[in-house]
Amino acid sequence: MKNHQTTIIDIAKTLQLSKSTVSRALTGHPNVKEKTRQMVLDLAMQLDYQRNQLAISLLTNRTQTIGIIIPEFLSFFFPKAIIGAQEVLAEAGYNVVICHSNESYETEVANTKALLASRVDGLLVSHTKETRNFDHFKVFERKGIPVVFFNRIVEELKCSKVVVNDYEGAFQAVEHLIKCGKRRIAHLAGPDSLQNSRDRLNGYRDALQHHQIPIDPTLIISYDLTLDKANIYVNHLLNLPQPPDALFTINDPTAIEALKVIKGRGLRIPEDMAVVGFSDDPISALIEPSLTTVAQPVGELGRRAAQLLLTQLASDEPTHNAETVILPTELIVRASSGGLPTPS
């Protein structure tokens, strides 16, 4: 026997109301009396009524769906940013489709095609470390679908962006190490394809120059963000004829891997080598020694990105009026750098 799916007509017949009244009650129209609205909603729940989203989207040219593309789920960063974005979007009545590119350019391109086919109303994205061609995002602009980049942004695209002040965070981290008496400060940087990697590298360099410390190119290593490579490069730095006395890393997972290598070599932290990370991963306060790091407002990053997207969706020209939001960072001082701990 074929299952019967409850329709607006079923509810209208049962309550002896017009279809238009039932439709307005289900969509929250202000011209429906509260008593009638509640009666309709109660019956709809009893009958397990499901709105025909396809029909609604054909009428409104909106699917009430937002796509989110992120490059990895291994760290705490992107899940927390997604939670922040979902809070804002759910309150505005939007559903979310999350795509994981796994740091693969090809997968990212496939994700964009799938989301376009699903007719998403907008897109939040943090691109992969491999991405250097952004034509797959330009398609959204041509179709009038707003895109907001967060964390990993693209300067060449005229769309809204939300980032933290990577430069300032890096500058403060390196300046802290200098004030702790360190002079040979190494930097494990991310790929130069990422704007935040370039900004943190610039902050590192400028902090050294500001304090009249020569920049030693042998102490700067850009790598692909994999922990096995981090392990190799930390050992390489320690094997130099004049090893560094401090290390500033692109992120906390890299810094934590560095701590493991340094301790495994029987060196003291921070006396022989101090370490500062970037992100304030929750585990950074729990490891031994606890990690000095640059904290980012990750949840707020996701929320602000979603708010920018909603603002553009409400505009008559949703792909115009791009805006860039830069959120502040905070240096959290712990044992790995030898400075005074930040008050909790």
Residue frames relative to the residue before (quaternion, step in Angstrom):
aa qw qx qy qz dx dy dz
M 1.0000 0.0000 0.0000 0.0000 0.00 0.00 0.00
K 0.4373 -0.7160 0.4834 0.2497 3.55 -0.83 0.96
N 0.4433 -0.6955 0.4993 0.2655 3.58 -0.88 1.01
H 0.3101 -0.7422 0.5664 0.1791 3.56 -1.03 0.86
Q 0.2169 -0.7719 0.5859 0.1181 3.57 -0.79 1.02
T 0.4866 -0.6906 0.4607 0.2721 3.54 -0.79 1.09
T 0.1287 -0.7925 0.5945 0.0445 3.55 -0.97 0.95
I 0.6835 -0.4463 0.3711 0.4425 3.54 -1.33 0.09
I 0.6089 0.5598 -0.3507 0.4392 3.58 1.07 -0.73
D 0.6324 0.5349 -0.3343 0.4496 3.61 0.98 -0.82
I 0.6753 0.4847 -0.2939 0.4718 3.56 0.92 -0.93
A 0.6449 0.5319 -0.3179 0.4473 3.59 0.96 -0.88
K 0.6649 0.4995 -0.3050 0.4640 3.62 0.93 -0.89
T 0.6628 0.5208 -0.3093 0.4401 3.58 0.90 -0.91
L 0.7680 0.3551 -0.1773 0.5027 3.57 0.94 -0.92
Q 0.3526 -0.7565 0.4695 0.2878 3.56 1.35 -0.12
L 0.4408 0.6408 -0.4820 0.4035 3.49 0.88 1.12
S 0.5641 -0.5751 0.4505 0.3849 3.57 -1.24 0.26
K 0.6221 -0.5478 0.4038 0.3870 3.57 -1.21 0.51
S 0.6459 0.5333 -0.3271 0.4376 3.58 0.98 -0.81
T 0.6367 0.5227 -0.3307 0.4605 3.59 1.03 -0.77
V 0.6547 0.5044 -0.3065 0.4723 3.57 0.95 -0.90
S 0.6482 0.5266 -0.3157 0.4504 3.57 0.95 -0.90
R 0.6705 0.4885 -0.3004 0.4707 3.57 0.95 -0.89
A 0.6367 0.5306 -0.3304 0.4517 3.58 1.01 -0.76
L 0.6834 0.4953 -0.2852 0.4543 3.58 0.97 -0.84
T 0.7374 0.3977 -0.2252 0.4974 3.58 1.12 -0.59
G 0.5495 -0.6673 0.3728 0.3373 3.59 1.28 0.24
H 0.2483 0.7906 -0.5238 0.1972 3.58 1.13 0.57
P 0.4982 -0.7006 0.4236 0.2854 3.64 -0.86 0.92
N 0.6656 0.5292 -0.3107 0.4248 3.64 1.16 -0.44
V 0.5677 0.5493 -0.4007 0.4641 3.58 1.15 0.59
K 0.4825 -0.6715 0.4771 0.2976 3.57 -0.85 0.96
E 0.5940 -0.6129 0.3909 0.3445 3.54 -1.04 0.81
K 0.6327 0.5368 -0.3334 0.4477 3.59 0.99 -0.79
T 0.6620 0.4956 -0.2943 0.4791 3.59 1.00 -0.88
R 0.6371 0.5377 -0.3257 0.4459 3.55 0.95 -0.90
Q 0.6870 0.4885 -0.2898 0.4532 3.58 0.85 -0.97
M 0.6212 0.5454 -0.3290 0.4565 3.56 1.08 -0.78
V 0.6612 0.4992 -0.2952 0.4759 3.57 0.98 -0.88
L 0.6770 0.5022 -0.2947 0.4500 3.58 0.88 -0.93
D 0.6351 0.5323 -0.3263 0.4549 3.58 1.02 -0.80
L 0.6865 0.4670 -0.2902 0.4758 3.58 0.90 -0.91
A 0.6140 0.5528 -0.3453 0.4452 3.57 1.01 -0.77
M 0.6545 0.4982 -0.3103 0.4765 3.57 1.02 -0.79
Q 0.6484 0.5267 -0.3190 0.4476 3.59 0.94 -0.87
L 0.7496 0.3937 -0.2035 0.4916 3.57 0.99 -0.86
D 0.3985 -0.7384 0.4531 0.3011 3.58 1.35 0.08
Y 0.1346 0.8153 -0.5434 0.1480 3.55 0.89 0.99
Q 0.0938 -0.7755 0.6233 0.0354 3.60 -0.99 0.92
R 0.4389 -0.6961 0.5014 0.2675 3.56 -0.81 1.01
N 0.4053 -0.6854 0.5507 0.2503 3.56 -1.09 0.75
Q 0.2272 -0.8309 0.4958 0.1103 3.53 0.10 1.36
L 0.6027 0.5655 -0.3581 0.4344 3.59 1.09 -0.67
A 0.6687 0.4919 -0.3005 0.4697 3.56 0.92 -0.92
I 0.6417 0.5235 -0.3203 0.4600 3.57 1.00 -0.85
S 0.6730 0.5045 -0.3044 0.4472 3.58 0.90 -0.91
L 0.6284 0.5303 -0.3368 0.4588 3.59 1.08 -0.65
L 0.6703 0.4927 -0.2901 0.4730 3.56 1.10 -0.72
T 0.7853 0.3512 -0.1585 0.4846 3.58 0.89 -0.97
N 0.3288 -0.7418 0.4975 0.3067 3.59 1.27 -0.42
R 0.6225 0.4659 -0.3489 0.5232 3.55 1.20 0.65
T 0.2664 -0.7692 0.5584 0.1597 3.59 -1.04 0.76
Q 0.3402 -0.7454 0.4888 0.2994 3.59 1.32 -0.22
T 0.5674 0.5690 -0.3813 0.4571 3.54 1.10 0.75
I 0.1483 -0.7730 0.6143 0.0567 3.54 -1.01 0.95
G 0.2945 -0.7414 0.5762 0.1777 3.57 -0.99 0.84
I 0.0763 -0.7635 0.6391 0.0533 3.57 -1.12 0.72
I 0.0767 -0.7853 0.6139 0.0230 3.58 -0.82 1.04
I 0.0253 0.7945 -0.6050 0.0448 3.58 -0.74 1.06
P 0.5194 -0.7059 0.3975 0.2719 3.61 -1.07 0.69
E 0.8187 0.0018 0.0163 0.5740 3.61 1.12 -0.47
F 0.2867 -0.7404 0.5861 0.1616 3.52 -1.35 0.50
L 0.4485 0.7399 -0.4264 0.2637 3.61 1.27 -0.04
S 0.7337 0.3539 -0.2195 0.5369 3.60 1.01 -0.75
F 0.6368 -0.5324 0.3948 0.3938 3.56 -1.31 0.19
F 0.5308 0.7143 -0.3809 0.2507 3.56 1.16 -0.71
F 0.7705 0.3953 -0.2333 0.4423 3.58 0.50 -1.13
P 0.6133 0.5222 -0.3758 0.4582 3.67 0.94 -0.62
K 0.6694 0.4933 -0.3106 0.4606 3.59 0.96 -0.82
A 0.6329 0.5193 -0.3294 0.4705 3.59 1.04 -0.73
I 0.6364 0.5288 -0.3208 0.4611 3.58 1.02 -0.80
I 0.6272 0.5333 -0.3369 0.4568 3.58 0.98 -0.84
G 0.6511 0.5161 -0.3131 0.4602 3.59 0.95 -0.85
A 0.6662 0.4958 -0.2980 0.4707 3.57 0.95 -0.88
Q 0.6624 0.5224 -0.3103 0.4381 3.59 0.91 -0.90
E 0.5892 0.5750 -0.3704 0.4301 3.59 1.04 -0.71
V 0.6992 0.4674 -0.2607 0.4741 3.55 0.89 -1.00
L 0.7010 0.4824 -0.2787 0.4452 3.57 0.84 -0.97
A 0.6395 0.5216 -0.3325 0.4566 3.61 0.99 -0.77
E 0.6382 0.5274 -0.3245 0.4574 3.58 1.00 -0.79
A 0.6968 0.4431 -0.2578 0.5017 3.57 1.16 -0.63
G 0.5895 -0.6264 0.3479 0.3729 3.60 1.28 0.13
Y 0.5371 0.6310 -0.4036 0.3880 3.58 1.19 0.39
N 0.3330 -0.6849 0.6086 0.2226 3.52 -1.24 0.62
V 0.2785 -0.7716 0.5555 0.1359 3.56 -1.20 0.51
V 0.1257 -0.7445 0.6507 0.0803 3.55 -1.10 0.83
I 0.1614 -0.8134 0.5564 0.0535 3.59 -0.58 1.18
C 0.0898 -0.7882 0.6085 0.0189 3.56 -0.86 1.03
H 0.2339 -0.7717 0.5835 0.0962 3.55 -0.99 0.95
S 0.2445 -0.8102 0.5174 0.1270 3.59 -0.46 1.17
N 0.2736 -0.7982 0.4956 0.2057 3.60 1.27 -0.32
E 0.6090 -0.5963 0.3212 0.4128 3.58 1.07 0.88
S 0.5342 0.6107 -0.4060 0.4205 3.59 1.16 0.60
Y 0.4475 -0.6947 0.4982 0.2624 3.58 -0.76 1.05
E 0.6591 0.5170 -0.3157 0.4457 3.60 0.89 -0.92
T 0.6576 0.4969 -0.3107 0.4734 3.58 0.97 -0.83
E 0.6242 0.5434 -0.3347 0.4507 3.57 1.02 -0.78
V 0.6421 0.5101 -0.3159 0.4773 3.59 0.95 -0.87
A 0.6527 0.5044 -0.3091 0.4733 3.60 0.97 -0.87
N 0.6155 0.5484 -0.3403 0.4524 3.58 1.05 -0.74
T 0.6684 0.4999 -0.3115 0.4543 3.58 0.87 -0.90
K 0.6410 0.5211 -0.3261 0.4596 3.59 1.01 -0.78
A 0.6559 0.5107 -0.3081 0.4627 3.58 0.98 -0.84
L 0.6734 0.4875 -0.2974 0.4694 3.59 0.97 -0.81
L 0.6173 0.5215 -0.3440 0.4781 3.59 1.07 -0.65
A 0.6520 0.5103 -0.3078 0.4688 3.57 1.00 -0.84
S 0.6743 0.4764 -0.2815 0.4890 3.58 1.16 -0.61
R 0.3859 -0.7665 0.4396 0.2650 3.57 1.37 0.01
V 0.1128 0.8015 -0.5746 0.1212 3.58 0.81 0.97
D 0.4967 -0.6687 0.4719 0.2889 3.55 -1.16 0.64
G 0.8001 -0.0417 0.0579 0.5956 3.58 1.16 -0.56
L 0.2792 -0.7712 0.5578 0.1272 3.54 -1.30 0.29
L 0.1295 -0.7204 0.6758 0.0865 3.52 -1.14 0.86
V 0.0632 0.8376 -0.5351 0.0897 3.59 -0.75 0.95
S 0.0702 -0.7076 0.6998 0.0687 3.48 -1.32 0.66
H 0.3114 -0.8257 0.4403 0.1651 3.56 -0.27 1.27
T 0.6261 -0.5669 0.3957 0.3607 3.57 -1.30 0.33
K 0.6092 -0.5488 0.4252 0.3833 3.55 -1.29 0.29
E 0.6419 0.5304 -0.3180 0.4533 3.60 1.25 -0.35
T 0.5933 0.6426 -0.3532 0.3321 3.58 1.16 -0.57
R 0.0549 0.7881 -0.6091 0.0701 3.54 -0.73 1.14
N 0.6911 0.3439 -0.2443 0.5869 3.57 1.32 -0.25
F 0.1400 -0.8416 0.5211 0.0238 3.58 -0.65 1.12
D 0.2502 0.8028 -0.5051 0.1943 3.57 1.19 0.53
H 0.6308 0.5546 -0.3437 0.4200 3.61 1.04 -0.68
F 0.6575 0.4610 -0.3197 0.5028 3.60 1.20 -0.33
K 0.5868 0.5843 -0.3678 0.4230 3.59 1.15 -0.55
V 0.5413 0.6162 -0.3952 0.4136 3.60 1.20 -0.49
F 0.6292 0.5402 -0.3343 0.4478 3.59 0.99 -0.82
E 0.6518 0.5170 -0.3160 0.4560 3.57 0.94 -0.88
R 0.6612 0.5084 -0.3127 0.4545 3.57 0.95 -0.86
K 0.7078 0.4347 -0.2539 0.4955 3.58 1.13 -0.61
G 0.5276 -0.6643 0.3940 0.3539 3.59 1.27 0.10
I 0.4956 0.6335 -0.4368 0.4028 3.59 1.20 0.50
P 0.3591 -0.7671 0.4830 0.2223 3.63 -0.50 1.10
V 0.1383 -0.7638 0.6279 0.0566 3.53 -1.16 0.79
V 0.0713 -0.7688 0.6344 0.0372 3.57 -1.01 0.87
F 0.2321 -0.7597 0.5945 0.1247 3.56 -0.81 1.05
F 0.0311 -0.7880 0.6141 0.0306 3.57 -1.09 0.69
N 0.8228 0.1900 -0.2086 0.4933 3.53 -1.16 0.84
R 0.7780 0.0821 -0.0350 0.6219 3.60 0.60 -1.12
I 0.0276 -0.8512 0.5214 -0.0544 3.54 -0.25 1.30
V 0.3292 -0.7209 0.5816 0.1833 3.54 -1.38 0.26
E 0.3431 -0.7703 0.5018 0.1926 3.56 -0.52 1.16
E 0.6752 0.5430 -0.3082 0.3927 3.60 1.01 -0.77
L 0.6676 0.4705 -0.3052 0.4897 3.61 1.21 -0.30
K 0.3527 -0.7390 0.5384 0.1991 3.56 -0.94 0.93
C 0.4204 0.6615 -0.5120 0.3515 3.53 0.31 1.31
S 0.6407 -0.5433 0.3729 0.3941 3.57 -1.23 0.32
K 0.1077 -0.7945 0.5976 0.0083 3.53 -1.17 0.73
V 0.0912 -0.7628 0.6366 0.0670 3.55 -1.20 0.64
V 0.0865 0.7893 -0.5981 0.1081 3.55 -0.71 1.12
V 0.4146 -0.6145 0.5709 0.3530 3.52 -1.36 -0.02
N 0.5766 -0.5737 0.4397 0.3808 3.56 -1.26 0.25
D 0.1678 -0.8393 0.5129 0.0657 3.56 0.32 1.33
Y 0.6336 0.5435 -0.3311 0.4399 3.55 0.97 -0.83
E 0.7036 0.4668 -0.2743 0.4603 3.57 0.75 -1.04
G 0.6313 0.5385 -0.3320 0.4486 3.58 1.00 -0.79
A 0.6685 0.4887 -0.2930 0.4779 3.57 0.97 -0.88
F 0.6235 0.5442 -0.3340 0.4511 3.59 0.96 -0.86
Q 0.6852 0.4842 -0.2860 0.4629 3.59 0.85 -0.96
A 0.6350 0.5389 -0.3318 0.4430 3.60 1.01 -0.79
V 0.7003 0.4519 -0.2690 0.4828 3.58 0.87 -0.95
E 0.6258 0.5280 -0.3403 0.4624 3.59 1.00 -0.73
H 0.6077 0.5469 -0.3429 0.4626 3.58 1.08 -0.72
L 0.6594 0.4999 -0.3101 0.4682 3.60 0.93 -0.87
I 0.6288 0.5285 -0.3287 0.4661 3.59 1.03 -0.76
K 0.6784 0.4837 -0.2881 0.4721 3.58 0.94 -0.87
C 0.6334 0.4972 -0.3277 0.4941 3.58 1.27 -0.35
G 0.6308 -0.5801 0.3148 0.4080 3.58 1.29 0.19
K 0.5127 0.6480 -0.4248 0.3697 3.60 1.23 0.13
R 0.1458 -0.8147 0.5591 0.0500 3.56 -1.04 0.82
R 0.7300 0.3173 -0.2215 0.5633 3.62 1.06 -0.63
I 0.0621 0.8342 -0.5352 0.1176 3.53 0.28 1.34
A 0.2142 -0.7844 0.5741 0.0963 3.55 -0.65 1.16
H 0.1713 -0.7742 0.5989 0.1121 3.54 -1.29 0.36
L 0.1730 -0.7274 0.6561 0.1022 3.53 -0.88 1.04
A 0.1092 -0.8323 0.5435 -0.0019 3.54 -0.28 1.33
G 0.5138 -0.6214 0.4921 0.3282 3.53 -1.29 0.36
P 0.7282 -0.4026 0.2978 0.4678 3.62 -1.27 -0.06
D 0.5021 -0.6686 0.4530 0.3093 3.58 -1.01 0.72
S 0.5042 0.6310 -0.4289 0.4045 3.59 1.28 0.04
L 0.6812 0.4694 -0.2759 0.4895 3.60 1.24 -0.39
Q 0.4736 -0.6899 0.4736 0.2745 3.56 -0.79 1.04
N 0.6663 0.4987 -0.3315 0.4443 3.62 0.90 -0.78
S 0.5897 0.5452 -0.3683 0.4684 3.61 1.13 -0.54
R 0.6724 0.4935 -0.2982 0.4641 3.57 0.91 -0.90
D 0.6574 0.5124 -0.3152 0.4537 3.58 0.98 -0.82
R 0.6673 0.4862 -0.3105 0.4711 3.60 0.96 -0.79
L 0.6172 0.5301 -0.3400 0.4717 3.57 1.07 -0.69
N 0.6535 0.5052 -0.3112 0.4699 3.60 0.97 -0.81
G 0.6344 0.5210 -0.3286 0.4670 3.58 1.03 -0.74
Y 0.6192 0.5405 -0.3193 0.4717 3.57 1.05 -0.81
R 0.6925 0.4876 -0.2822 0.4506 3.57 0.79 -1.04
D 0.6970 0.4860 -0.2831 0.4448 3.57 0.85 -1.00
A 0.6092 0.5383 -0.3619 0.4563 3.62 1.07 -0.60
L 0.6428 0.5080 -0.3220 0.4744 3.59 0.98 -0.80
Q 0.6804 0.4914 -0.2941 0.4572 3.58 0.86 -0.94
H 0.6193 0.5594 -0.3369 0.4359 3.57 1.04 -0.81
H 0.7541 0.3413 -0.1868 0.5290 3.57 1.08 -0.69
Q 0.5104 -0.6993 0.3832 0.3219 3.57 1.25 0.56
I 0.4265 0.6537 -0.4999 0.3753 3.57 0.96 0.89
P 0.4426 -0.7130 0.4683 0.2763 3.62 -0.62 1.05
I 0.3998 -0.6882 0.5509 0.2511 3.58 -1.11 0.73
D 0.1607 -0.7840 0.5969 0.0567 3.56 -0.73 1.14
P 0.3722 -0.7634 0.4782 0.2236 3.64 -0.36 1.18
T 0.6151 0.5630 -0.3604 0.4181 3.62 1.11 -0.53
L 0.6674 0.4885 -0.2968 0.4774 3.59 1.26 -0.29
I 0.6486 0.4721 -0.3156 0.5068 3.61 1.29 0.08
I 0.0540 0.7972 -0.5960 0.0790 3.57 -0.66 1.13
S 0.1794 -0.7537 0.6235 0.1044 3.59 -0.81 1.05
Y 0.0374 0.8151 -0.5756 0.0529 3.57 -0.89 0.86
D 0.6700 -0.5854 0.3343 0.3108 3.54 -1.35 0.27
L 0.5670 -0.6509 0.3447 0.3687 3.60 1.29 0.38
T 0.5162 0.6068 -0.4508 0.4025 3.63 1.19 0.21
L 0.5346 -0.6792 0.4026 0.3013 3.58 -0.94 0.89
D 0.5974 0.5525 -0.3846 0.4359 3.61 1.07 -0.51
K 0.6435 0.4896 -0.3177 0.4952 3.58 1.10 -0.69
A 0.6023 0.5519 -0.3600 0.4506 3.61 1.02 -0.72
N 0.6372 0.5344 -0.3150 0.4573 3.57 0.97 -0.89
I 0.6611 0.5142 -0.2991 0.4573 3.57 0.91 -0.95
Y 0.7248 0.4599 -0.2594 0.4426 3.57 0.85 -0.99
V 0.6052 0.5255 -0.3679 0.4715 3.61 1.07 -0.57
N 0.6406 0.5047 -0.3210 0.4816 3.59 0.99 -0.79
H 0.6154 0.5430 -0.3409 0.4585 3.58 1.03 -0.77
L 0.6669 0.5015 -0.3052 0.4590 3.60 0.88 -0.92
L 0.6754 0.4942 -0.2925 0.4626 3.57 0.97 -0.83
N 0.6742 0.4938 -0.2877 0.4679 3.59 1.19 -0.50
L 0.4400 0.6937 -0.4645 0.3309 3.61 1.23 -0.05
P 0.6122 -0.5520 0.4060 0.3947 3.62 -1.12 0.55
Q 0.7535 0.1299 -0.0932 0.6377 3.55 1.17 -0.70
P 0.1618 -0.8271 0.5300 0.0937 3.60 0.16 1.23
P 0.5823 -0.5835 0.4249 0.3741 3.59 -1.17 0.44
D 0.3545 -0.7128 0.5549 0.2414 3.54 -1.26 0.40
A 0.7754 0.1453 -0.1199 0.6027 3.58 1.32 0.09
L 0.1475 -0.7827 0.6014 0.0625 3.55 -1.25 0.52
F 0.1065 -0.7509 0.6496 0.0524 3.53 -0.96 0.98
T 0.1475 -0.8330 0.5317 0.0414 3.59 -0.64 1.10
I 0.6541 -0.5422 0.3849 0.3605 3.54 -1.30 0.52
N 0.8086 -0.0405 0.0489 0.5849 3.60 1.07 -0.67
D 0.6924 -0.5039 0.3319 0.3956 3.57 -1.30 0.22
P 0.6178 0.5346 -0.3810 0.4328 3.67 0.87 -0.69
T 0.6367 0.5103 -0.3220 0.4802 3.59 1.05 -0.75
A 0.6589 0.5110 -0.3083 0.4579 3.59 0.93 -0.88
I 0.6566 0.5066 -0.3129 0.4629 3.59 0.96 -0.83
E 0.6225 0.5135 -0.3344 0.4868 3.58 1.06 -0.72
A 0.6333 0.5306 -0.3262 0.4593 3.59 1.03 -0.78
L 0.6275 0.5346 -0.3381 0.4540 3.59 0.96 -0.79
K 0.6401 0.5282 -0.3197 0.4572 3.59 0.98 -0.86
V 0.6685 0.4962 -0.3029 0.4639 3.59 0.92 -0.91
I 0.6690 0.5119 -0.3044 0.4446 3.58 0.86 -0.98
K 0.6677 0.4843 -0.2951 0.4823 3.59 0.92 -0.90
G 0.6468 0.5349 -0.3140 0.4437 3.57 1.03 -0.78
R 0.6694 0.4713 -0.2901 0.4957 3.57 1.21 -0.47
G 0.5298 -0.6637 0.3907 0.3551 3.58 1.29 0.10
L 0.4740 0.6677 -0.4411 0.3672 3.58 1.23 0.40
R 0.4561 -0.6843 0.5051 0.2618 3.53 -1.22 0.58
I 0.1672 -0.7567 0.6267 0.0816 3.54 -1.10 0.83
P 0.6058 -0.2527 -0.7528 0.0504 1.65 -1.50 2.02
E 0.3786 0.7704 -0.4704 0.2047 3.61 1.25 -0.07
D 0.7545 0.3431 -0.2019 0.5217 3.60 0.80 -0.98
M 0.7945 -0.0748 0.0693 0.5987 3.55 1.04 -0.76
A 0.2213 -0.7642 0.5959 0.1090 3.56 -0.76 1.09
V 0.1535 -0.7929 0.5860 0.0659 3.57 -1.15 0.62
V 0.0217 -0.7661 0.6424 0.0039 3.56 -1.08 0.86
G 0.2115 -0.7885 0.5686 0.1012 3.57 -0.92 0.95
F 0.3183 -0.7152 0.5835 0.2161 3.55 -1.30 -0.36
S 0.6665 0.4747 -0.4043 0.4086 3.58 -0.74 1.15
D 0.1676 -0.7862 0.5556 0.2123 3.57 0.99 -0.93
D 0.0066 0.7918 -0.6010 0.1089 3.53 0.66 1.20
P 0.5879 -0.6126 0.3814 0.3655 3.65 -0.88 0.84
I 0.6524 0.5272 -0.3287 0.4341 3.61 1.03 -0.68
S 0.5440 0.6575 -0.3966 0.3383 3.61 1.17 -0.45
A 0.6726 0.4701 -0.2971 0.4882 3.60 1.17 -0.49
L 0.6945 0.5088 -0.2604 0.4369 3.60 1.22 -0.42
I 0.6111 0.5665 -0.3591 0.4204 3.59 1.16 -0.51
E 0.3300 -0.7272 0.5668 0.2024 3.56 -1.34 0.22
P 0.4725 -0.3327 -0.7903 0.2037 1.54 -1.14 2.22
S 0.5999 -0.5551 0.4248 0.3891 3.58 -1.18 0.48
L 0.4446 -0.7503 0.4497 0.1928 3.53 -1.03 0.91
T 0.3536 -0.6727 0.6134 0.2150 3.52 -0.99 0.95
T 0.0882 0.8208 -0.5492 0.1300 3.57 -0.77 1.01
V 0.4385 -0.6457 0.5502 0.2967 3.54 -1.34 0.19
A 0.2691 -0.7909 0.5331 0.1334 3.57 -0.51 1.20
Q 0.1622 -0.7640 0.6195 0.0786 3.52 -1.13 0.84
P 0.4256 -0.6828 0.5190 0.2885 3.63 -1.02 0.67
V 0.1356 -0.8685 0.4706 0.0767 3.56 0.54 1.24
G 0.6669 0.4977 -0.3103 0.4595 3.58 0.87 -0.93
E 0.6497 0.5117 -0.3064 0.4712 3.56 1.03 -0.83
L 0.5769 0.5812 -0.3676 0.4407 3.58 1.11 -0.65
G 0.6853 0.4715 -0.2749 0.4821 3.58 0.92 -0.93
R 0.6523 0.5226 -0.3182 0.4473 3.57 0.97 -0.86
R 0.6843 0.4837 -0.3001 0.4557 3.58 0.85 -0.93
A 0.6142 0.5414 -0.3480 0.4567 3.59 1.05 -0.71
A 0.6640 0.4945 -0.2993 0.4743 3.57 0.96 -0.88
Q 0.6434 0.5252 -0.3229 0.4538 3.60 0.98 -0.80
L 0.6344 0.5174 -0.3286 0.4710 3.58 1.00 -0.79
L 0.6524 0.5186 -0.3139 0.4548 3.56 0.98 -0.86
L 0.6556 0.5064 -0.3108 0.4660 3.59 0.94 -0.86
T 0.6186 0.5389 -0.3396 0.4601 3.59 1.04 -0.75
Q 0.6794 0.4776 -0.2926 0.4741 3.58 0.97 -0.84
L 0.6312 0.5323 -0.3343 0.4543 3.60 1.05 -0.72
A 0.6778 0.4820 -0.2851 0.4765 3.58 1.13 -0.62
S 0.5844 0.5984 -0.3580 0.4149 3.57 1.30 -0.21
D 0.5617 -0.5886 0.4620 0.3530 3.56 -1.24 0.47
E 0.7544 0.2047 -0.1281 0.6104 3.57 1.24 -0.51
P 0.1620 -0.8742 0.4491 0.0884 3.58 0.44 1.24
T 0.7062 0.4374 -0.2853 0.4781 3.62 1.12 -0.43
H 0.6024 0.5361 -0.3643 0.4659 3.60 1.28 0.16
N 0.7694 0.3863 -0.2606 0.4369 3.57 -1.37 -0.12
A 0.0796 0.8227 -0.5530 0.1049 3.57 0.81 1.04
E 0.1038 -0.7902 0.6038 0.0166 3.55 -1.07 0.82
T 0.1967 -0.7671 0.5989 0.1189 3.57 -1.09 0.74
V 0.1302 -0.7815 0.6089 0.0389 3.56 -0.82 1.07
I 0.0952 -0.7856 0.6107 0.0289 3.57 -0.84 1.03
L 0.1906 -0.8050 0.5576 0.0688 3.56 -0.57 1.20
P 0.5097 -0.6730 0.4389 0.3078 3.62 -1.02 0.69
T 0.2936 -0.7109 0.6048 0.2065 3.55 -1.32 0.36
E 0.2022 -0.7673 0.5934 0.1352 3.58 -1.31 0.14
L 0.3655 -0.7191 0.5484 0.2203 3.56 -0.87 0.96
I 0.1304 -0.7750 0.6167 0.0455 3.57 -0.78 1.10
V 0.1884 -0.8203 0.5348 0.0740 3.57 -0.34 1.28
R 0.0487 0.7827 -0.6170 0.0655 3.56 -0.85 1.07
A 0.8135 -0.3563 0.1901 0.4185 3.56 -1.32 -0.16
S 0.6234 0.6098 -0.3513 0.3407 3.61 0.99 -0.73
S 0.7252 0.3984 -0.2537 0.5009 3.62 1.20 -0.31
G 0.4776 -0.7080 0.4165 0.3117 3.55 1.24 -0.24
G 0.5285 0.6194 -0.4205 0.4002 3.57 1.26 0.12
L 0.6523 -0.4759 0.3932 0.4397 3.53 -1.31 -0.05
P 0.5017 -0.6754 0.4427 0.3102 3.65 -0.80 0.94
T 0.5058 -0.6224 0.5046 0.3196 3.54 -1.14 0.70
P 0.4892 -0.6639 0.4626 0.3254 3.65 -0.81 0.91
S 0.3908 -0.7277 0.5140 0.2314 3.59 -0.96 0.87
